Amino acid sequence: MDIQCSKARIFPWQTSDKSSLVQHANSRDIWRNLPDAFPHPYTDQNAEFGYWLG
């Protein structure tokens, strides 16, 4: 499923999204709001093992 609106696009994760995921997930603000679901710092290895799943 691919959902497009004026400010965002929601689509299934692909391997090519990994670098963007790491860049945006490696945020202390994200971690503070999801302390039980996200490691901090968030690394390539975290993305590789699917820690974005929570």
N, C-alpha and C positions, 0 to 999 in steps of 0.2 A: 504494500500500500504506500502511496506517495501522496502527501497532503501539502498543498501550497496555499499560503495566505500572504497578506501584504508584508508581514514582518518576519515570517519564518517558514521553513520547509521541514516537514517530518517525513523521514524515509527509513527503511531498514538499514542497519549497519552493514558496511562492507569493509573488507580488509584495507582498502585504500583510505578509509576514514581514520585509521589509527593515529597518525601524526596530529590531526586536528583534535581528536579525542584527548590525547595526552596534553596538548597545549591548553585546552579549555578545562579539563578535569584537574589539572595540576594547579588549582587555585585554593588558597586557604579559605576563601568564602564558601566555596562548594563543600569543602571538607567540614567546615563548621556547621553547615546545615544538614550534612549527611554523615555524621561521625561513625555510625555503625555500618555504613555501606561503602564508603570510599576511603582508601588509604591516602596518606599525605606524607611525603610528596608522591604524586601519581606519575609513574614512569612507563616507559615502553613495555617493560616486563609486566606491569599490572594490566595494561591494555591487551597484551598477548594472551594472558590467562583469563580474560573476561571479567575483570573486577568492575567493569562498567555495569554489569548486570545487577550488582548490589547484593 
